[in-house]
C-alpha cells in the first residue's frame, strides 16, 4: 500500500492530485466521504495560512502554528478521501493512480527451504533405521521434513516417501528387510520442497 507523505510539499502535492482526480473522475469516485468543496476549502485555508507565514515574519510562530493545524486538518481530509477511494475501487492500483495513490503491494512469496545438511544414520536394525540431520542454513522456514528412500538396485526406481517429521530426526520402522536403500531428506513448506540432503545407504 502507498505510504502517505510526511513532508509539507509532498502532502500538498498529494492533496492536489486527490482534488484533481476527484474533479476529473466523479463517475469512479462518487459521493466522497468528505465533500470535495470541503477538501478544497481546507486546501485554501492551508494556502492562506502559508501566505501568512511568509508575509508576517513578526508573527511567525503564530502563523506556523496555524499552518500546522490547517496542514494537519488538510492531511486528515486527504487521508479520509484516500480511505474512501481505496474502498470504492477495492484497492485497484490502476484506479487509485488516478488520485496519485496506489493499491496494496503483493506480499513477497516465501522461499522454499534450503538444503537439509549432514544426514547421518544414528541407529539401524532389522527393518528399522533412525536418521538425524541438520536444518538448512538458508532459504525459507521449514514446516516439516520429507524423508525419502530409493531401492539402490531396482531399475529406474523412483524416490519414494518413507516418512515425515517436524524434528531433525526420525525413526523409520517396518522397512523391507534384506534390501539396500538410500535415504535422503528434504525440507518442505507451502512454497514447495527444498534441495535434497546428502544420501546415506543401509541394508536393513
Backbone as CSV, one residue per row, in Angstrom:
resi,resn,N_x,N_y,N_z,CA_x,CA_y,CA_z,C_x,C_y,C_z
1,UNK,0.851,-1.181,0.000,0.000,0.000,0.000,0.892,1.238,0.000
2,UNK,0.464,2.277,-0.737,1.233,3.515,-0.770,1.286,4.136,0.624
3,UNK,2.365,4.869,0.894,2.561,5.496,2.203,2.268,6.984,2.096
4,UNK,1.435,7.484,3.015,1.085,8.899,2.980,2.318,9.731,3.310
5,UNK,2.570,10.792,2.529,3.787,11.584,2.736,3.767,12.343,4.053
6,UNK,4.961,12.679,4.515,5.102,13.436,5.761,5.581,14.859,5.499
7,UNK,6.332,15.069,4.411,6.854,16.395,4.113,5.740,17.299,3.596
8,UNK,5.851,18.570,3.974,4.795,19.533,3.655,4.513,19.610,2.160
9,UNK,5.557,19.799,1.354,5.335,19.956,-0.082,4.755,18.690,-0.701
10,UNK,5.114,17.532,-0.127,4.590,16.272,-0.655,3.124,16.076,-0.267
11,UNK,2.751,16.541,0.947,1.343,16.479,1.355,0.497,17.328,0.416
12,UNK,0.986,18.545,0.114,0.242,19.439,-0.774,0.131,18.832,-2.171
13,UNK,1.240,18.282,-2.662,1.211,17.669,-3.992,0.232,16.501,-4.030
14,UNK,0.231,15.683,-2.962,-0.701,14.554,-2.908,-2.141,15.050,-2.859
15,UNK,-2.379,16.080,-2.035,-3.730,16.624,-1.941,-4.217,17.189,-3.257
16,UNK,-3.332,17.891,-3.976,-3.716,18.449,-5.277,-4.085,17.347,-6.264
17,UNK,-3.344,16.231,-6.201,-3.655,15.103,-7.086,-5.010,14.496,-6.736
18,UNK,-5.287,14.406,-5.427,-6.581,13.862,-5.000,-7.713,14.769,-5.469
19,UNK,-7.552,16.076,-5.271,-8.592,17.021,-5.701,-8.797,16.928,-7.207
20,UNK,-7.693,16.932,-7.957,-7.803,16.861,-9.415,-8.465,15.559,-9.845
21,UNK,-8.089,14.466,-9.183,-8.680,13.176,-9.543,-10.161,13.112,-9.241
22,UNK,-10.566,13.655,-8.080,-11.987,13.654,-7.728,-12.793,14.546,-8.670
23,UNK,-12.172,15.639,-9.120,-12.859,16.530,-10.054,-12.985,15.895,-11.442
24,UNK,-11.940,15.191,-11.868,-11.911,14.645,-13.227,-12.641,13.311,-13.358
25,UNK,-12.800,12.584,-12.256,-13.371,11.234,-12.348,-14.502,11.047,-11.329
26,UNK,-15.532,11.870,-11.386,-16.633,11.729,-10.423,-17.410,10.430,-10.599
27,UNK,-17.332,9.829,-11.803,-18.039,8.564,-12.013,-17.350,7.411,-11.298
28,UNK,-16.041,7.513,-11.110,-15.297,6.456,-10.418,-15.334,6.665,-8.912
29,UNK,-15.302,7.940,-8.477,-15.292,8.257,-7.046,-16.488,9.145,-6.697
30,UNK,-17.718,8.579,-6.776,-18.912,9.387,-6.476,-19.110,9.554,-4.971
31,UNK,-19.665,10.676,-4.591,-20.055,10.930,-3.198,-18.942,10.615,-2.203
32,UNK,-17.797,11.299,-2.301,-16.719,11.031,-1.347,-17.141,11.327,0.084
33,UNK,-16.470,10.679,1.018,-16.795,10.838,2.440,-16.763,12.301,2.856
34,UNK,-15.705,12.983,2.474,-15.592,14.421,2.728,-15.951,15.142,1.431
35,UNK,-16.964,16.010,1.448,-17.327,16.710,0.204,-16.111,17.392,-0.409
36,UNK,-16.033,17.338,-1.725,-14.884,17.909,-2.417,-14.718,19.388,-2.085
37,UNK,-15.832,20.092,-1.965,-15.757,21.520,-1.640,-15.084,21.740,-0.283
38,UNK,-15.356,20.842,0.650,-14.751,20.957,1.973,-13.250,20.698,1.904
39,UNK,-12.858,19.718,1.088,-11.431,19.432,0.932,-10.718,20.621,0.286
40,UNK,-11.345,21.209,-0.729,-10.759,22.387,-1.381,-10.675,23.549,-0.394
41,UNK,-11.699,23.685,0.437,-11.686,24.737,1.451,-10.524,24.543,2.418
42,UNK,-10.292,23.296,2.825,-9.162,23.012,3.712,-7.841,23.340,3.033
43,UNK,-7.755,23.008,1.751,-6.541,23.320,0.994,-6.328,24.829,0.911
44,UNK,-7.419,25.553,0.634,-7.313,27.010,0.517,-6.953,27.653,1.855
45,UNK,-7.503,27.089,2.923,-7.157,27.610,4.250,-5.675,27.394,4.540
46,UNK,-5.179,26.237,4.138,-3.750,25.982,4.318,-2.923,26.958,3.489
47,UNK,-3.319,27.166,2.227,-2.564,28.080,1.370,-2.574,29.497,1.929
48,UNK,-3.721,29.882,2.470,-3.801,31.214,3.071,-2.900,31.304,4.292
49,UNK,-2.903,30.225,5.084,-2.052,30.216,6.270,-0.579,30.236,5.890
50,UNK,-0.237,29.562,4.806,1.156,29.569,4.356,1.566,30.966,3.908
51,UNK,0.637,31.676,3.258,0.932,33.047,2.832,1.149,33.947,4.042
52,UNK,0.339,33.716,5.077,0.516,34.492,6.301,1.889,34.222,6.902
53,UNK,2.299,32.973,6.873,3.607,32.616,7.421,4.733,33.359,6.715
54,UNK,4.609,33.450,5.390,5.666,34.083,4.603,5.687,35.593,4.821
55,UNK,4.496,36.185,4.830,4.421,37.654,4.872,4.496,38.238,6.277
56,UNK,4.067,37.483,7.259,4.001,38.042,8.617,5.142,37.504,9.462
57,UNK,6.343,37.956,9.186,7.506,37.484,9.921,7.406,37.821,11.412
58,UNK,6.775,38.942,11.724,6.669,39.342,13.125,5.825,38.361,13.923
59,UNK,4.877,37.737,13.225,4.001,36.788,13.918,4.285,35.370,13.421
60,UNK,5.571,35.107,13.167,5.958,33.842,12.538,5.507,32.628,13.344
61,UNK,5.755,32.646,14.631,5.428,31.467,15.435,3.938,31.171,15.403
62,UNK,3.139,32.226,15.521,1.691,32.037,15.493,1.229,31.535,14.129
63,UNK,1.829,32.086,13.074,1.448,31.666,11.728,1.823,30.211,11.473
64,UNK,2.997,29.825,11.968,3.433,28.439,11.780,2.478,27.482,12.489
65,UNK,2.075,27.851,13.701,1.128,27.006,14.427,-0.187,26.874,13.668
66,UNK,-0.645,28.006,13.116,-1.891,27.967,12.352,-1.736,27.108,11.105
67,UNK,-0.576,27.271,10.464,-0.325,26.471,9.263,-0.298,24.985,9.584
68,UNK,0.370,24.651,10.677,0.452,23.240,11.052,-0.930,22.662,11.341
69,UNK,-1.751,23.465,12.000,-3.100,22.991,12.303,-3.894,22.758,11.027
70,UNK,-3.778,23.710,10.081,-4.533,23.547,8.836,-3.947,22.437,7.974
71,UNK,-2.607,22.303,8.006,-1.988,21.206,7.252,-2.446,19.863,7.804
72,UNK,-2.486,19.777,9.132,-2.952,18.529,9.749,-4.398,18.240,9.346
73,UNK,-5.228,19.289,9.392,-6.628,19.107,9.001,-6.730,18.703,7.536
74,UNK,-5.911,19.354,6.699,-5.912,19.027,5.273,-5.436,17.598,5.047
75,UNK,-4.344,17.228,5.730,-3.819,15.873,5.589,-4.859,14.842,6.012
76,UNK,-5.556,15.117,7.123,-6.592,14.192,7.566,-7.721,14.117,6.543
77,UNK,-8.024,15.264,5.933,-9.042,15.261,4.886,-8.619,14.430,3.692
78,UNK,-7.351,14.594,3.279,-6.836,13.808,2.150,-6.843,12.323,2.498
79,UNK,-6.413,11.992,3.726,-6.425,10.591,4.152,-7.837,10.022,4.120
80,UNK,-8.797,10.841,4.561,-10.192,10.395,4.542,-10.633,10.069,3.124
81,UNK,-10.268,10.957,2.185,-10.643,10.719,0.794,-9.935,9.482,0.233
82,UNK,-8.678,9.298,0.617,-7.943,8.136,0.119,-8.524,6.837,0.670
83,UNK,-8.917,6.844,1.943,-9.562,5.648,2.501,-10.873,5.368,1.771
84,UNK,-11.616,6.443,1.494,-12.853,6.279,0.730,-12.552,5.687,-0.642
85,UNK,-11.533,6.249,-1.314,-11.203,5.796,-2.663,-10.745,4.341,-2.663
86,UNK,-9.933,3.958,-1.680,-9.458,2.574,-1.595,-10.628,1.603,-1.499
87,UNK,-11.597,1.934,-0.656,-12.764,1.066,-0.503,-13.667,1.116,-1.729
88,UNK,-13.751,2.311,-2.356,-14.638,2.464,-3.509,-14.195,1.601,-4.681
89,UNK,-12.873,1.450,-4.848,-12.362,0.685,-6.000,-11.697,-0.613,-5.566
90,UNK,-11.930,-1.004,-4.288,-11.383,-2.261,-3.775,-9.871,-2.348,-3.984
91,UNK,-9.188,-1.242,-3.663,-7.729,-1.166,-3.711,-7.170,-1.432,-5.113
92,UNK,-7.955,-1.117,-6.145,-7.485,-1.278,-7.527,-6.351,-0.286,-7.778
93,UNK,-5.160,-0.800,-8.034,-3.979,0.051,-8.154,-4.107,1.027,-9.316
94,UNK,-4.597,0.558,-10.458,-4.695,1.418,-11.639,-5.641,2.588,-11.389
95,UNK,-6.772,2.326,-10.731,-7.734,3.393,-10.472,-7.230,4.344,-9.395
96,UNK,-6.552,3.818,-8.383,-6.025,4.691,-7.334,-4.918,5.596,-7.858
97,UNK,-4.244,5.177,-8.913,-3.219,6.034,-9.508,-3.828,7.294,-10.106
98,UNK,-5.127,7.269,-10.387,-5.801,8.474,-10.868,-5.798,9.566,-9.803
99,UNK,-5.600,9.167,-8.548,-5.506,10.123,-7.444,-4.065,10.290,-6.973
100,UNK,-3.119,9.750,-7.741,-1.726,9.814,-7.319,-1.420,8.876,-6.176
101,UNK,-2.228,7.833,-6.006,-2.105,6.896,-4.889,-1.800,5.518,-5.433
102,UNK,-1.867,4.498,-4.621,-1.586,3.144,-5.079,-2.288,2.126,-4.219
103,UNK,-2.457,0.928,-4.772,-3.109,-0.154,-4.046,-2.137,-0.895,-3.158
104,UNK,-2.617,-1.975,-2.590,-1.790,-2.788,-1.708,-0.733,-3.522,-2.509
105,UNK,0.457,-3.587,-1.948,1.520,-4.349,-2.585,1.327,-5.834,-2.298
106,UNK,1.646,-6.634,-3.295,1.583,-8.076,-3.096,2.689,-8.514,-2.155
107,UNK,2.362,-9.455,-1.311,3.374,-9.979,-0.413,4.406,-10.790,-1.184
108,UNK,5.648,-10.640,-0.769,6.708,-11.411,-1.397,6.554,-12.878,-1.007
109,UNK,6.490,-13.770,-2.004,6.314,-15.182,-1.676,7.456,-15.703,-0.808
110,UNK,7.133,-16.622,0.082,8.141,-17.282,0.893,9.007,-18.157,0.006
111,UNK,10.265,-18.270,0.334,11.160,-19.153,-0.413,10.977,-20.592,0.039
112,UNK,11.280,-21.514,-0.853,11.370,-22.912,-0.452,12.585,-23.063,0.461
113,UNK,12.592,-24.076,1.319,13.740,-24.248,2.212,15.024,-24.515,1.437
114,UNK,16.142,-24.253,2.098,17.432,-24.616,1.529,17.688,-26.110,1.715
115,UNK,18.936,-26.501,1.574,19.290,-27.922,1.640,19.454,-28.388,3.087
116,UNK,18.741,-29.477,3.436,18.971,-30.122,4.730,20.406,-30.647,4.745
117,UNK,21.062,-30.587,5.915,22.505,-30.842,5.954,22.867,-32.035,6.832
118,UNK,23.991,-32.639,6.476,24.667,-33.633,7.325,23.756,-34.783,7.748
119,UNK,23.033,-35.349,6.799,22.215,-36.525,7.098,23.117,-37.679,7.519
120,UNK,22.721,-38.369,8.599,23.545,-39.464,9.113,22.637,-40.536,9.710
121,UNK,23.158,-41.758,9.792,22.444,-42.872,10.411,22.835,-42.929,11.883
122,UNK,21.849,-42.860,12.754,22.108,-42.911,14.193,22.033,-44.344,14.702
123,UNK,21.002,-45.062,14.273,20.832,-46.474,14.653,20.172,-47.208,13.499
124,UNK,20.433,-48.499,13.415,19.709,-49.319,12.458,19.615,-50.742,12.980
125,UNK,18.565,-51.421,12.534,18.348,-52.798,12.954,17.529,-53.508,11.900
126,UNK,16.933,-54.622,12.273,16.140,-55.401,11.327,14.870,-54.634,10.961
127,UNK,14.851,-54.075,9.767,13.673,-53.354,9.288,13.482,-51.980,9.897
128,UNK,14.477,-51.482,10.630,14.348,-50.154,11.248,15.620,-49.345,11.024
129,UNK,15.456,-48.034,10.998,16.606,-47.143,10.873,16.228,-45.786,11.466
130,UNK,17.159,-45.192,12.179,16.953,-43.855,12.741,17.931,-42.899,12.078
131,UNK,17.399,-41.825,11.537,18.195,-40.839,10.810,18.170,-39.505,11.554
132,UNK,19.262,-38.769,11.420,19.339,-37.434,12.008,20.040,-36.516,11.015
133,UNK,19.653,-35.247,11.016,20.231,-34.278,10.090,20.200,-32.898,10.725
134,UNK,20.751,-31.930,10.023,20.747,-30.541,10.490,19.840,-29.709,9.591
135,UNK,19.241,-28.690,10.184,18.331,-27.821,9.433,19.099,-27.044,8.364
136,UNK,18.417,-26.620,7.302,19.073,-25.801,6.275,19.610,-24.501,6.870
137,UNK,20.671,-23.997,6.280,21.252,-22.730,6.738,20.752,-21.550,5.923
138,UNK,19.922,-21.814,4.910,19.399,-20.722,4.090,18.012,-21.101,3.590
139,UNK,17.430,-20.236,2.765,16.099,-20.500,2.224,14.994,-20.145,3.204
140,UNK,13.762,-20.523,2.840,12.602,-20.220,3.669,12.500,-21.127,4.881
141,UNK,11.603,-20.742,5.790,11.399,-21.523,7.012,10.854,-22.908,6.667
142,UNK,11.313,-23.902,7.406,10.886,-25.288,7.180,9.624,-25.571,7.985
143,UNK,8.596,-26.099,7.313,7.380,-26.519,8.012,7.499,-27.960,8.497
144,UNK,8.151,-28.795,7.700,8.346,-30.206,8.044,9.452,-30.755,7.145
145,UNK,9.841,-31.978,7.428,10.863,-32.645,6.619,10.269,-33.899,5.990
146,UNK,10.549,-34.072,4.705,10.128,-35.268,3.980,11.334,-36.204,3.858
147,UNK,11.172,-37.430,4.328,12.238,-38.431,4.245,11.892,-39.385,3.110
148,UNK,12.833,-39.593,2.210,12.601,-40.459,1.058,13.642,-41.570,1.007
149,UNK,13.256,-42.653,0.337,14.192,-43.761,0.171,14.185,-44.219,-1.280
150,UNK,15.289,-44.855,-1.671,15.467,-45.343,-3.037,16.040,-46.749,-2.983
151,UNK,15.415,-47.672,-3.707,15.950,-49.032,-3.841,17.154,-48.948,-4.777
152,UNK,18.341,-49.150,-4.240,19.567,-48.879,-4.997,19.723,-49.763,-6.222
153,UNK,19.161,-50.956,-6.193,19.418,-51.895,-7.282,18.197,-52.154,-8.155
154,UNK,17.110,-51.439,-7.912,15.936,-51.561,-8.775,16.131,-50.662,-9.995
155,UNK,15.754,-51.164,-11.162,15.937,-50.411,-12.400,14.932,-49.257,-12.456
156,UNK,15.451,-48.059,-12.712,14.617,-46.849,-12.827,13.705,-46.647,-11.619
157,UNK,14.186,-47.025,-10.459,13.362,-46.869,-9.252,13.251,-45.392,-8.882
158,UNK,12.063,-44.940,-8.522,11.903,-43.537,-8.106,12.200,-43.382,-6.616
159,UNK,12.410,-42.146,-6.204,12.487,-41.850,-4.777,11.069,-41.895,-4.214
160,UNK,10.882,-42.664,-3.148,9.565,-42.816,-2.531,9.566,-42.199,-1.132
161,UNK,8.441,-41.603,-0.761,8.324,-41.038,0.581,8.316,-42.164,1.611
162,UNK,9.164,-42.007,2.623,9.251,-43.014,3.680,8.717,-42.495,5.008
163,UNK,8.588,-41.174,5.142,8.082,-40.614,6.391,8.184,-39.104,6.398
164,UNK,7.518,-38.492,7.385,7.559,-37.047,7.584,7.915,-36.778,9.040
165,UNK,8.601,-35.657,9.266,8.977,-35.290,10.625,9.024,-33.772,10.745
166,UNK,8.633,-33.275,11.918,8.778,-31.846,12.181,10.063,-31.585,12.964
167,UNK,10.749,-32.651,13.346,12.037,-32.544,14.023,13.146,-32.899,13.039
168,UNK,14.400,-32.794,13.487,15.535,-33.143,12.626,16.024,-34.561,12.926
169,UNK,15.065,-35.431,13.214,15.371,-36.839,13.465,14.110,-37.640,13.208
170,UNK,14.283,-38.871,12.732,13.124,-39.731,12.510,13.541,-41.189,12.664
171,UNK,12.645,-41.999,13.208,12.842,-43.447,13.297,11.873,-44.103,12.323
172,UNK,12.403,-44.771,11.314,11.578,-45.461,10.323,11.514,-46.936,10.692
173,UNK,10.311,-47.462,10.761,10.127,-48.872,11.114,9.397,-49.590,9.987
174,UNK,9.348,-50.909,10.091,8.637,-51.744,9.113,9.170,-51.532,7.693
175,UNK,10.473,-51.325,7.588,11.098,-51.223,6.273,11.376,-52.630,5.727
176,UNK,11.380,-52.747,4.411,11.660,-54.053,3.802,13.053,-54.521,4.208
177,UNK,13.141,-55.776,4.554,14.413,-56.328,5.017,15.167,-56.972,3.859
178,UNK,16.480,-56.971,3.994,17.323,-57.628,3.007,17.585,-56.802,1.761
179,UNK,17.128,-55.551,1.720,17.378,-54.677,0.575,18.264,-53.514,1.000
180,UNK,19.042,-53.042,0.041,19.879,-51.881,0.314,19.165,-50.633,-0.199
181,UNK,18.948,-49.702,0.708,18.251,-48.465,0.367,19.182,-47.271,0.540
182,UNK,18.913,-46.239,-0.248,19.487,-44.918,0.007,18.389,-44.056,0.611
183,UNK,18.784,-43.190,1.519,17.831,-42.278,2.159,18.292,-40.838,1.952
184,UNK,17.324,-39.939,1.877,17.615,-38.506,1.801,16.489,-37.739,2.484
185,UNK,16.742,-36.468,2.778,15.771,-35.624,3.486,15.609,-34.304,2.733
186,UNK,14.363,-33.820,2.665,14.077,-32.526,2.047,13.235,-31.690,3.011
187,UNK,13.615,-30.445,3.219,12.759,-29.523,3.951,11.605,-29.092,3.058
188,UNK,10.418,-28.928,3.625,9.255,-28.522,2.835,8.531,-27.374,3.544
189,UNK,7.884,-26.524,2.758,6.970,-25.508,3.277,5.906,-25.261,2.223
190,UNK,5.106,-24.217,2.377,3.975,-24.010,1.472,4.411,-23.696,0.046
191,UNK,5.660,-23.258,-0.133,6.153,-22.986,-1.485,6.510,-24.278,-2.207
192,UNK,7.085,-25.228,-1.479,7.463,-26.487,-2.105,8.586,-27.171,-1.352
193,UNK,9.227,-28.119,-2.037,10.321,-28.878,-1.442,11.638,-28.138,-1.612
194,UNK,12.499,-28.288,-0.615,13.831,-27.723,-0.704,14.781,-28.661,-1.436
195,UNK,16.050,-28.311,-1.417,17.079,-29.127,-2.069,17.312,-30.385,-1.237
196,UNK,17.370,-31.565,-1.871,17.606,-32.794,-1.103,18.959,-32.765,-0.389
197,UNK,19.000,-33.432,0.747,20.242,-33.543,1.512,21.190,-34.519,0.823
198,UNK,22.334,-34.717,1.441,23.195,-35.828,1.035,22.446,-37.137,1.277
199,UNK,22.897,-38.211,0.681,22.244,-39.505,0.862,23.093,-40.400,1.767
200,UNK,22.419,-41.330,2.428,23.097,-42.378,3.196,22.507,-43.716,2.766
201,UNK,23.315,-44.766,2.819,22.871,-46.084,2.371,22.902,-47.066,3.536
202,UNK,21.943,-47.990,3.524,21.880,-49.001,4.583,21.136,-50.222,4.075
203,UNK,21.568,-51.403,4.529,20.847,-52.649,4.281,20.151,-53.029,5.574
204,UNK,18.841,-53.132,5.543,18.057,-53.339,6.771,17.641,-54.795,6.918
